[in-house]
Amino acid sequence: MLTIPAMSPRPAVQIPAPGADRPSWLRVGLVAVVGFAVGVAWPRIAGVRLGPAAPAEAVSAVAAARAADAASAAAASAAAIPPPPPPASAAPAAPVVTVTIGHSAVLSCKNEDGDSIKGRECGGLAGLDPLIQTRLKRLEQAPAASQNAGKLNVVLGLDFKNNHISVMSGRSSTVRDVPSLKAFVAGEVRSMSLKSVDHRYDRYSVLYVVHIETGAPAAAPEEPSAKPSASSASSASSASSASSASSAETPPVAADEALVAWDTAIVRDAPHTGAIVARLPRGTKVKLGASKAGWYTIKYGPSFASEGFVYRGAIGK
């Protein structure tokens, strides 16, 4: 017998409407707001830091390092620029040295037998003074002369047979550094020849008295500026006019007159070694008299009433 079970009812399928399949934008907005609040807003609201912060020491160290780098760069740029050279100090001017030399005085001589003869009996030595005086005059250039004003007695030993000159110093010298001046004179006469000097004996001792005088150095002229100012130009113009007027008022110098050429001319009562009687400044007018061995007889002072002797170089002769 065939039994047929009863058939179950068919399942019902419900198909939503097309409008119901779309998402609700209101729900999406709510989900986004909730997500922002959960992920971003709540750590700041709650004061919670999600990552580590830079320590204050590190920030200070970085700032200090940057400041040190800037200071090093500034120091390097300053060192690259060379400092200006220090101003050169002017060397003090040396005093003016004047040397006057007297005539030779024969102290003694020796004959062929070696016997000493007094100076008066030795006779003269013609031609010796021009040779020796020229070399003694060079003491004006000696380094020690500017610090050794006074009298230097130079005794020369003349050996005509061997054509040799030795230098000694007299005891009455008043200069301080006799050895230095003596050495300078020895160097000047070392190569001098005696063949042109007239002599009677082979050996002589001869004295020369040398006077060394020092004066104030001449003032150095000022260097003109590259572009003079208006005031300096006007001052120079005024000075030029005054100089022209002064030169126009200066009377001409006659043939028997002269003007002192040195800063100070020393007037003596006798040539060479005479006592000093006056000192005449530069530009003083004097009347000239006779000359002998480089010294002039002059008249000076008011109405040229005073007389004396002056070295020719002091009056430009």
Buried (B, 14 or more C-beta within 10 A) or exposed (E): EEEEEEEEEEEEEEEEEEEEEEEEEEEEEEEEEEEEEEEEEEEEEEEEEEEEEEEEEEEEEEEEEEEEEEEEEEEEEEEEEEEEEEEEEEEEEEBBBBBBBBBBEBBBBBEEEEEEBEBEEBBEBEEBBEBBBEBBBBBBEBEBBBBBBBBBBBBBBBBBEEEEBEBEBBEEBEBEBBEBBBBBBBEBBEEBEBEEBEBBBBBBBBBBBBBBBBBEEEEEEEEEEEEEEEEEEEEEEEEEEEEEEEEEEEEEEEEEBBBBBBBBBBBBEEBBEBEEBBEBEEEBBBBBBEBEEBBBBBBBBEEEEBBBBBBBBBBEE
